[in-house]
Amino acid sequence: MKKKIMATTLAAIVMASTIQEPQLAEAATYKLKNGVLMNSATGKAAAGYVLYKGRLYKNGKLNKGYVVYSGKLYRHSVLNTGYKIMGTGNKMRLYDNATLKKGNKTARDKTLLFKNGILAKGYVQTSTKERLYKDGFLAKGTTMYPQKDVATAKKLYLYQDGYLYKGLKRYRYLNQYTYLFNNGYLDTKDYRLHDDVLFHEGRKVLKKMLYQGNYYERGILATGYYKDLFYIKGILANGMYNGHEYQDGKLQFTVDSIEAIDRTILRVKGKGLTGLRKDDVKVDGTASVGLSYPEDRVMEVDLEMPLPLNTPTTVRIGDQMFTVSYIADIQRFGLWEDTFAENEPVTLQFNIENTMQTVDMLKLQGYEVTFEADEAIFEEGTTSTTGKLRGGTGTSSVKITLKNADKTYEKTIPVTFTKLQATEEQEPYTLSVKRKEGYSALQSNTLVIGEQGYISSAAFGGGPGRIDGFGLALTSSNPAVAAIEQKPVKEGRLPTDQIIAKKAGKTTITIATKGYKQEFELTVVNDERKLTTVDAPSKYEAVVGNANKEKIPVTLLDQYGDFMELETPIRVVYPAIVGMPDEGKLYNSYAPLEFNVKQAGQVGDILYKDDEGKILAKTTVTTEGLATKEHLVLDRKSEETRHHVQMSALTRFAFEDARGKYAGGATVADLKGYRIQYNPGMVMINGVSTGEYVFTGNEATPDVSIGGRHEGHTTLNFYNPQGEKVLTTTWYFYDDQPSIIQLTTHDIATLRAPTTLGFRDVLYTREEAGKDDIVEKITLSRDNDYPVRSASERRSWVGQYDEVDSPYVNYGDLYVDYDNDGQFSPSDERIADLTTEDEKNYATTGRIVTEKGQIKIKYGKIVSKVIDVD
């Protein structure tokens, strides 16, 4: 069989690397005859390409021209010498002495660049930086190199048709970066003005600055403020601009008067005030939140921090200084908290204009303070000048007298010692389980494989009350059974942690917050949930005339004892003696079955059936009339006396008979003459805080709105028209602001505390914070409604980017964004144990700072620093 020998001429522009190398001919196989190479076996001219005694033959004759054979270049049948470019376009190859040229080599008057004989791929810059090639050819047009990391690259070059650009050239890259090149190199001059654009070391200046007395912003002459002076197109303002007068950059205005309308609003009267910015108005060095102009020549200033009481405060408007004082209405004082645990030794404190004031603070304002009690509840006995309680039980009436040189104020407020169990009585946690239609809040200890859940809230006995899921840290003892997956925090949204059911088994879930923790055992099962039980009372006594409707608690349970919601509700069949809105409707597991009663003295059965008509449960209803009204009680809708400080509780009243049997809801007429005595420092009733509310009989509804003023316990006393105390209730108002978890950092040695502790202040974890391209930061914020989220952005600190704070950085959390992704991630750490040397005044419950001054603040056991709080 003949061997097929392949060869290709470069006249056909075929790459040498594609030529198959034939076996070398042996002398015994071929021979020359009259200058023709013959095949000895056939007696005919040798077919194809044959290398014979160092010469290349084609079809028996010496090859003419150029050809690549066996990876080598031949010319007129012998190996080529010197340089030779073969092929055209991007198929060109460079040979040196018959083989591809090794290394880098330019050709054709430096217009081509080869690497190992093949045109160089991509951008290649010569070692002298003189030329730039792209895919082996000189780069066409205007090209900047390199084209990655341009924001931080130390050296950039500009080429025109492959050669360094001559002279000064401004270049805009990706419509985002502007550079100045000098003879192709990034300009090295400190500052240079070119084409009316200001550059610093070849980069357009983005930060605000003065250059040669003119104001520049983002590299061009700008109109605006720089260091409290106003510029117009870069020139210091003089004369009128937009209706405002300026002299040497300063706004010309006059202030006729300044007064405090309340603790957070100043009213300023004068001329030229509309030209002021909020940063132009500062109270004790803190800029205002905003300015408004309700009337001509009148400006109102919204303050971020309330004015102190009865203390002169410095106000700066522009470069003018003023003093303003907010004189507290002392006659509206109340106790900061009036209900305490039995035998708890505490000190009474005052709430004046919703600000906590101690006895010592009032003494500094010129007030004498005395307390008189009907029992010896003070350390000094029945009277006291310090307010220090030695503890007790029950309720004592305390007369409080505040006296200064001008006036005397007196108020009597009950002080109660009781068992405080509001938080302990709460469910310890709420596990919300994700179903097909979203999350449902369940009191569950079971998940089916594939289900997800999160702790939407938790209560800690003796701790800070119920905490929403924002501030909780979860761990699982067996992640293979149920893993904790931390989700990114989005503004105002839950969850932060999700529990993912992985495989059947048991695990312990730990919920931690601010030094408190609790645990529960979670079981993961295989079988899907199915309805197994309708839990309803077998007997129920209903009352005719119950204005609030009767409510039978009906609960659907699955095989694991957890609440269920059905896509197809079970059928409810009810007797004629009750009135229900919709037959067949099931009020789900979180709301009772509601109905009215038509007549007394009747008996009937409510049946709960499935789709096949099978009776799953039965309730026998007996109807009766109302009992005799004897005792005033809170209506059953108002039995929960634990409420959030930001949500008023609508409190309704009812009556019971001597045996505690429901006797109907109270009417407006029933309540006429009743009064509620309360601590005005703790609560407001119907929006007022006088200390006593009397029902006049003219109310629209027989209820009151009770709102808490701050976190704590208080007691409300109810008196009938004859002055007899008929009801006493203890209320607890809570603030569900999340707590703060432990601080750890990858860079403990260089962690720095902020100079001020306030809204959006940060801790930097770099030794040279402000100079690195990536800065990790911790954000502390005030008590608001959203989770903290302040992204740590990648940026260059020579002015490439301006840092932008999100307006929704809220909700009192503190953490380190380790991976700089701008979201809460599993690698991030939260901070806990925010403590001070004066916990009472500066870090209420370890969460928020409430007063000014120099304090020593600690983050766990890692950072300790004296800082100014403003």
Solvent accessible surface area in square Angstrom, and as a share of the most:
residue,aa,sasa,rsa
1,M,237,1.06
2,K,166,0.71
3,K,139,0.59
4,K,175,0.74
5,I,40,0.20
6,M,87,0.39
7,A,24,0.18
8,T,31,0.18
9,T,40,0.23
10,L,18,0.09
11,A,95,0.74
12,A,65,0.50
13,I,83,0.42
14,V,53,0.30
15,M,56,0.25
16,A,10,0.07
17,S,91,0.59
18,T,83,0.48
19,I,21,0.11
20,Q,123,0.54
21,E,124,0.56
22,P,15,0.10
23,Q,121,0.54
24,L,120,0.60
25,A,28,0.22
26,E,120,0.54
27,A,72,0.56
28,A,91,0.70
29,T,49,0.29
30,Y,24,0.09
31,K,111,0.47
32,L,90,0.45
33,K,116,0.49
34,N,144,0.74
35,G,56,0.54
36,V,41,0.24
37,L,0,0.00
38,M,33,0.15
39,N,31,0.16
40,S,53,0.35
41,A,96,0.74
42,T,62,0.36
43,G,49,0.47
44,K,143,0.60
45,A,49,0.38
46,A,1,0.01
47,A,83,0.65
48,G,25,0.24
49,Y,11,0.04
50,V,3,0.02
51,L,39,0.19
52,Y,18,0.07
53,K,163,0.69
54,G,54,0.52
55,R,109,0.40
56,L,0,0.00
57,Y,10,0.04
58,K,84,0.36
59,N,86,0.44
60,G,0,0.00
61,K,134,0.57
62,L,80,0.40
63,N,9,0.05
64,K,173,0.73
65,G,25,0.24
66,Y,65,0.25
67,V,0,0.00
68,V,0,0.00
69,Y,3,0.01
70,S,32,0.21
71,G,44,0.42
72,K,87,0.37
73,L,0,0.00
74,Y,11,0.04
75,R,106,0.39
76,H,92,0.41
77,S,1,0.00
78,V,62,0.36
79,L,84,0.42
80,N,11,0.06
81,T,111,0.65
82,G,31,0.30
83,Y,116,0.44
84,K,64,0.27
85,I,32,0.16
86,M,14,0.06
87,G,18,0.17
88,T,86,0.50
89,G,42,0.41
90,N,113,0.58
91,K,102,0.43
92,M,7,0.03
93,R,25,0.09
94,L,4,0.02
95,Y,2,0.01
96,D,34,0.17
97,N,93,0.47
98,A,3,0.02
99,T,60,0.35
100,L,55,0.27
101,K,46,0.19
102,K,160,0.68
103,G,36,0.35
104,N,105,0.54
105,K,68,0.29
106,T,38,0.22
107,A,16,0.12
108,R,139,0.51
109,D,129,0.67
110,K,97,0.41
111,T,57,0.33
112,L,6,0.03
113,L,10,0.05
114,F,0,0.00
115,K,115,0.49
116,N,71,0.36
117,G,0,0.00
118,I,65,0.33
119,L,8,0.04
120,A,4,0.03
121,K,162,0.69
122,G,32,0.31
123,Y,73,0.28
124,V,43,0.24
125,Q,36,0.16
126,T,20,0.12
127,S,107,0.69
128,T,93,0.54
129,K,69,0.29
130,E,76,0.34
131,R,20,0.07
132,L,0,0.00
133,Y,0,0.00
134,K,97,0.41
135,D,67,0.35
136,G,0,0.00
137,F,76,0.32
138,L,31,0.15
139,A,4,0.03
140,K,176,0.75
141,G,31,0.29
142,T,54,0.31
143,T,12,0.07
144,M,0,0.00
145,Y,53,0.20
146,P,34,0.21
147,Q,74,0.33
148,K,152,0.65
149,D,104,0.54
150,V,11,0.06
151,A,17,0.13
152,T,58,0.34
153,A,18,0.14
154,K,183,0.78
155,K,143,0.61
156,L,2,0.01
157,Y,17,0.06
158,L,0,0.00
159,Y,0,0.00
160,Q,67,0.30
161,D,76,0.39
162,G,0,0.00
163,Y,84,0.32
164,L,25,0.12
165,Y,52,0.20
166,K,160,0.68
167,G,32,0.31
168,L,70,0.35
169,K,64,0.27
170,R,99,0.36
171,Y,39,0.15
172,R,115,0.42
173,Y,26,0.10
174,L,124,0.62
175,N,126,0.64
176,Q,96,0.42
177,Y,29,0.11
178,T,16,0.09
179,Y,1,0.00
180,L,0,0.00
181,F,0,0.00
182,N,53,0.27
183,N,77,0.40
184,G,0,0.00
185,Y,94,0.36
186,L,20,0.10
187,D,5,0.02
188,T,121,0.70
189,K,103,0.44
190,D,84,0.44
191,Y,50,0.19
192,R,52,0.19
193,L,77,0.39
194,H,37,0.16
195,D,88,0.46
196,D,115,0.59
197,V,12,0.07
198,L,0,0.00
199,F,1,0.00
200,H,51,0.23
201,E,91,0.41
202,G,0,0.00
203,R,32,0.12
204,K,44,0.19
205,V,8,0.04
206,L,22,0.11
207,K,97,0.41
208,K,108,0.46
209,M,23,0.10
210,L,68,0.34
211,Y,37,0.14
212,Q,145,0.64
213,G,54,0.52
214,N,48,0.25
215,Y,1,0.00
216,Y,5,0.02
217,E,56,0.25
218,R,123,0.45
219,G,0,0.00
220,I,90,0.45
221,L,82,0.41
222,A,16,0.12
223,T,58,0.34
224,G,16,0.15
225,Y,39,0.15
226,Y,41,0.15
227,K,161,0.68
228,D,82,0.42
229,L,52,0.26
230,F,18,0.08
231,Y,8,0.03
232,I,44,0.22
233,K,148,0.63
234,G,0,0.00
235,I,113,0.57
236,L,59,0.30
237,A,1,0.01
238,N,91,0.47
239,G,35,0.33
240,M,127,0.57
241,Y,68,0.26
242,N,121,0.62
243,G,63,0.61
244,H,43,0.19
245,E,88,0.39
246,Y,12,0.04
247,Q,105,0.47
248,D,80,0.42
249,G,0,0.00
250,K,94,0.40
251,L,19,0.09
252,Q,69,0.31
253,F,22,0.09
254,T,72,0.42
255,V,27,0.15
256,D,98,0.51
257,S,54,0.35
258,I,33,0.17
259,E,91,0.41
260,A,21,0.16
261,I,79,0.40
262,D,53,0.27
263,R,35,0.13
264,T,53,0.31
265,I,46,0.24
266,L,0,0.00
267,R,60,0.22
268,V,0,0.00
269,K,87,0.37
270,G,0,0.00
271,K,126,0.53
272,G,31,0.30
273,L,5,0.03
274,T,82,0.48
275,G,11,0.10
276,L,14,0.07
277,R,74,0.27
278,K,102,0.43
279,D,68,0.35
280,D,10,0.05
281,V,0,0.00
282,K,59,0.25
283,V,15,0.09
284,D,68,0.35
285,G,59,0.57
286,T,27,0.16
287,A,31,0.24
288,S,6,0.04
289,V,81,0.46
290,G,19,0.18
291,L,41,0.20
292,S,51,0.33
293,Y,78,0.30
294,P,72,0.46
295,E,97,0.44
296,D,127,0.66
297,R,125,0.46
298,V,9,0.05
299,M,0,0.00
300,E,29,0.13
301,V,0,0.00
302,D,60,0.31
303,L,15,0.07
304,E,71,0.32
305,M,43,0.19
306,P,60,0.38
307,L,2,0.01
308,P,51,0.32
309,L,7,0.04
310,N,39,0.20
311,T,60,0.35
312,P,96,0.60
313,T,4,0.02
314,T,59,0.34
315,V,0,0.00
316,R,60,0.22
317,I,0,0.00
318,G,17,0.16
319,D,94,0.49
320,Q,65,0.29
321,M,115,0.51
322,F,47,0.19
323,T,90,0.53
324,V,11,0.06
325,S,45,0.29
326,Y,32,0.12
327,I,125,0.64
328,A,10,0.08
329,D,50,0.26
330,I,5,0.03
331,Q,111,0.49
332,R,121,0.44
333,F,1,0.00
334,G,0,0.00
335,L,0,0.00
336,W,56,0.20
337,E,42,0.19
338,D,2,0.01
339,T,0,0.00
340,F,17,0.07
341,A,35,0.27
342,E,69,0.31
343,N,97,0.50
344,E,59,0.27
345,P,99,0.62
346,V,36,0.20
347,T,49,0.29
348,L,0,0.00
349,Q,23,0.10
350,F,0,0.00
351,N,3,0.01
352,I,1,0.01
353,E,39,0.17
354,N,78,0.40
355,T,17,0.10
356,M,35,0.16
357,Q,7,0.03
358,T,28,0.16
359,V,8,0.04
360,D,99,0.51
361,M,54,0.24
362,L,0,0.00
363,K,91,0.39
364,L,159,0.79
365,Q,53,0.24
366,G,46,0.44
367,Y,23,0.09
368,E,115,0.52
369,V,4,0.02
370,T,54,0.31
371,F,0,0.00
372,E,80,0.36
373,A,14,0.11
374,D,95,0.49
375,E,91,0.41
376,A,39,0.31
377,I,8,0.04
378,F,0,0.00
379,E,110,0.49
380,E,93,0.42
381,G,16,0.16
382,T,63,0.37
383,T,75,0.44
384,S,4,0.03
385,T,65,0.38
386,T,50,0.29
387,G,0,0.00
388,K,95,0.40
389,L,2,0.01
390,R,139,0.51
391,G,8,0.08
392,G,15,0.15
393,T,84,0.49
394,G,40,0.39
395,T,52,0.30
396,S,2,0.01
397,S,47,0.30
398,V,0,0.00
399,K,75,0.32
400,I,0,0.00
401,T,20,0.12
402,L,0,0.00
403,K,100,0.42
404,N,42,0.22
405,A,109,0.84
406,D,126,0.65
407,K,123,0.52
408,T,70,0.41
409,Y,38,0.15
410,E,101,0.45
411,K,40,0.17
412,T,66,0.38
413,I,3,0.01
414,P,16,0.10
415,V,0,0.00
416,T,9,0.05
417,F,4,0.02
418,T,33,0.19
419,K,142,0.60
420,L,45,0.22
421,Q,89,0.39
422,A,23,0.17
423,T,15,0.08
424,E,95,0.43
425,E,127,0.57
426,Q,42,0.19
427,E,97,0.43
428,P,62,0.39
429,Y,11,0.04
430,T,27,0.16
431,L,0,0.00
432,S,3,0.02
433,V,0,0.00
434,K,83,0.35
435,R,62,0.23
436,K,177,0.75
437,E,168,0.75
438,G,28,0.27
439,Y,76,0.29
440,S,17,0.11
441,A,55,0.43
442,L,5,0.02
443,Q,71,0.31
444,S,0,0.00
445,N,60,0.31
446,T,15,0.08
447,L,0,0.00
448,V,3,0.02
449,I,65,0.33
450,G,56,0.54
451,E,28,0.12
452,Q,53,0.24
453,G,0,0.00
454,Y,25,0.09
455,I,6,0.03
456,S,21,0.14
457,S,14,0.09
458,A,0,0.00
459,A,5,0.04
460,F,7,0.03
461,G,49,0.47
462,G,59,0.56
463,G,19,0.18
464,P,13,0.08
465,G,0,0.00
466,R,38,0.14
467,I,0,0.00
468,D,39,0.20
469,G,3,0.03
470,F,23,0.09
471,G,1,0.01
472,L,2,0.01
473,A,27,0.21
474,L,16,0.08
475,T,82,0.48
476,S,19,0.12
477,S,81,0.52
478,N,56,0.28
479,P,81,0.51
480,A,56,0.43
481,V,4,0.02
482,A,0,0.00
483,A,21,0.16
484,I,46,0.23
485,E,70,0.31
486,Q,38,0.17
487,K,62,0.26
488,P,54,0.34
489,V,5,0.03
490,K,110,0.46
491,E,60,0.27
492,G,31,0.29
493,R,153,0.56
494,L,65,0.32
495,P,22,0.14
496,T,4,0.02
497,D,8,0.04
498,Q,12,0.05
499,I,0,0.00
500,I,23,0.12
501,A,3,0.03
502,K,104,0.44
503,K,107,0.45
504,A,48,0.38
505,G,27,0.26
506,K,117,0.50
507,T,5,0.03
508,T,45,0.26
509,I,0,0.00
510,T,24,0.14
511,I,0,0.00
512,A,31,0.24
513,T,1,0.01
514,K,43,0.18
515,G,78,0.75
516,Y,78,0.30
517,K,137,0.58
518,Q,33,0.15
519,E,101,0.45
520,F,16,0.07
521,E,93,0.42
522,L,0,0.00
523,T,34,0.20
524,V,2,0.01
525,V,27,0.16
526,N,100,0.51
527,D,98,0.51
528,E,121,0.54
529,R,32,0.12
530,K,135,0.57
531,L,50,0.25
532,T,81,0.47
533,T,62,0.36
534,V,9,0.05
535,D,74,0.38
536,A,19,0.15
537,P,42,0.27
538,S,78,0.50
539,K,163,0.69
540,Y,40,0.15
541,E,109,0.49
542,A,0,0.00
543,V,15,0.09
544,V,43,0.25
545,G,53,0.51
546,N,14,0.07
547,A,90,0.70
548,N,34,0.17
549,K,89,0.38
550,E,5,0.02
551,K,68,0.29
552,I,0,0.00
553,P,82,0.52
554,V,4,0.02
555,T,26,0.15
556,L,3,0.01
557,L,34,0.17
558,D,3,0.02
559,Q,72,0.32
560,Y,60,0.23
561,G,46,0.45
562,D,8,0.04
563,F,62,0.26
564,M,27,0.12
565,E,87,0.39
566,L,54,0.27
567,E,151,0.68
568,T,84,0.49
569,P,65,0.41
570,I,7,0.04
571,R,124,0.45
572,V,1,0.00
573,V,41,0.24
574,Y,59,0.22
575,P,27,0.17
576,A,86,0.67
577,I,16,0.08
578,V,2,0.01
579,G,23,0.22
580,M,21,0.09
581,P,86,0.54
582,D,77,0.40
583,E,92,0.41
584,G,20,0.19
585,K,92,0.39
586,L,18,0.09
587,Y,37,0.14
588,N,62,0.32
589,S,12,0.08
590,Y,95,0.36
591,A,44,0.34
592,P,40,0.25
593,L,0,0.00
594,E,53,0.24
595,F,2,0.01
596,N,73,0.37
597,V,20,0.11
598,K,133,0.56
599,Q,95,0.42
600,A,48,0.37
601,G,63,0.61
602,Q,63,0.28
603,V,102,0.59
604,G,11,0.11
605,D,59,0.30
606,I,0,0.00
607,L,36,0.18
608,Y,0,0.00
609,K,48,0.20
610,D,38,0.20
611,D,119,0.62
612,E,163,0.73
613,G,39,0.38
614,K,133,0.56
615,I,90,0.46
616,L,59,0.30
617,A,18,0.14
618,K,102,0.43
619,T,0,0.00
620,T,37,0.21
621,V,0,0.00
622,T,55,0.32
623,T,3,0.02
624,E,42,0.19
625,G,42,0.40
626,L,76,0.38
627,A,26,0.20
628,T,95,0.55
629,K,92,0.39
630,E,92,0.41
631,H,96,0.43
632,L,8,0.04
633,V,31,0.18
634,L,19,0.10
635,D,3,0.01
636,R,123,0.45
637,K,114,0.48
638,S,8,0.05
639,E,112,0.50
640,E,86,0.38
641,T,32,0.18
642,R,17,0.06
643,H,45,0.20
644,H,26,0.12
645,V,28,0.16
646,Q,118,0.52
647,M,135,0.60
648,S,75,0.48
649,A,7,0.05
650,L,103,0.51
651,T,0,0.00
652,R,82,0.30
653,F,4,0.02
654,A,1,0.01
655,F,15,0.06
656,E,48,0.21
657,D,12,0.06
658,A,71,0.55
659,R,207,0.76
660,G,42,0.41
661,K,80,0.34
662,Y,28,0.11
663,A,1,0.00
664,G,3,0.02
665,G,21,0.20
666,A,7,0.05
667,T,67,0.39
668,V,33,0.19
669,A,83,0.64
670,D,45,0.24
671,L,1,0.00
672,K,127,0.54
673,G,27,0.26
674,Y,29,0.11
675,R,63,0.23
676,I,0,0.00
677,Q,40,0.18
678,Y,4,0.02
679,N,1,0.01
680,P,1,0.01
681,G,1,0.01
682,M,0,0.00
683,V,0,0.00
684,M,68,0.30
685,I,0,0.00
686,N,63,0.32
687,G,60,0.58
688,V,73,0.42
689,S,12,0.08
690,T,97,0.56
691,G,10,0.09
692,E,73,0.33
693,Y,33,0.12
694,V,69,0.40
695,F,6,0.02
696,T,75,0.44
697,G,25,0.24
698,N,133,0.68
699,E,36,0.16
700,A,105,0.82
701,T,67,0.39
702,P,39,0.25
703,D,14,0.07
704,V,1,0.01
705,S,36,0.23
706,I,0,0.00
707,G,8,0.07
708,G,8,0.08
709,R,50,0.18
710,H,20,0.09
711,E,42,0.19
712,G,6,0.06
713,H,25,0.11
714,T,0,0.00
715,T,6,0.03
716,L,0,0.00
717,N,1,0.00
718,F,3,0.01
719,Y,29,0.11
720,N,16,0.08
721,P,71,0.45
722,Q,136,0.60
723,G,39,0.38
724,E,103,0.46
725,K,101,0.43
726,V,56,0.32
727,L,34,0.17
728,T,66,0.38
729,T,18,0.10
730,T,45,0.26
731,W,1,0.00
732,Y,16,0.06
733,F,0,0.00
734,Y,34,0.13
735,D,19,0.10
736,D,24,0.12
737,Q,2,0.01
738,P,1,0.01
739,S,1,0.01
740,I,2,0.01
741,I,34,0.17
742,Q,77,0.34
743,L,0,0.00
744,T,62,0.36
745,T,12,0.07
746,H,147,0.65
747,D,38,0.20
748,I,101,0.51
749,A,100,0.78
750,T,27,0.16
751,L,19,0.10
752,R,117,0.43
753,A,9,0.07
754,P,15,0.09
755,T,109,0.64
756,T,38,0.22
757,L,4,0.02
758,G,10,0.10
759,F,63,0.26
760,R,76,0.28
761,D,33,0.17
762,V,28,0.16
763,L,3,0.02
764,Y,55,0.21
765,T,1,0.00
766,R,82,0.30
767,E,87,0.39
768,E,88,0.39
769,A,34,0.26
770,G,23,0.22
771,K,144,0.61
772,D,51,0.26
773,D,56,0.29
774,I,43,0.22
775,V,0,0.00
776,E,17,0.08
777,K,6,0.03
778,I,0,0.00
779,T,3,0.02
780,L,13,0.07
781,S,5,0.03
782,R,60,0.22
783,D,43,0.22
784,N,61,0.31
785,D,88,0.46
786,Y,83,0.31
787,P,8,0.05
788,V,2,0.01
789,R,18,0.06
790,S,8,0.05
791,A,45,0.35
792,S,3,0.02
793,E,63,0.28
794,R,176,0.64
795,R,7,0.03
796,S,11,0.07
797,W,91,0.32
798,V,89,0.51
799,G,11,0.11
800,Q,18,0.08
801,Y,91,0.35
802,D,89,0.46
803,E,72,0.32
804,V,111,0.64
805,D,61,0.32
806,S,36,0.23
807,P,92,0.58
808,Y,110,0.42
809,V,1,0.00
810,N,16,0.08
811,Y,13,0.05
812,G,0,0.00
813,D,9,0.05
814,L,3,0.02
815,Y,2,0.01
816,V,0,0.00
817,D,0,0.00
818,Y,16,0.06
819,D,64,0.33
820,N,44,0.23
821,D,73,0.38
822,G,13,0.13
823,Q,73,0.32
824,F,6,0.02
825,S,12,0.08
826,P,104,0.65
827,S,56,0.36
828,D,8,0.04
829,E,65,0.29
830,R,13,0.05
831,I,0,0.00
832,A,7,0.05
833,D,60,0.31
834,L,2,0.01
835,T,58,0.34
836,T,18,0.11
837,E,133,0.60
838,D,51,0.26
839,E,71,0.32
840,K,115,0.49
841,N,39,0.20
842,Y,36,0.14
843,A,0,0.00
844,T,55,0.32
845,T,57,0.33
846,G,9,0.09
847,R,8,0.03
848,I,48,0.24
849,V,19,0.11
850,T,53,0.31
851,E,63,0.28
852,K,79,0.33
853,G,30,0.29
854,Q,129,0.57
855,I,11,0.06
856,K,68,0.29
857,I,0,0.00
858,K,81,0.34
859,Y,2,0.01
860,G,14,0.14
861,K,202,0.86
862,I,55,0.28
863,V,15,0.09
864,S,63,0.41
865,K,81,0.34
866,V,77,0.44
867,I,5,0.03
868,D,74,0.38
869,V,10,0.06
870,D,65,0.34
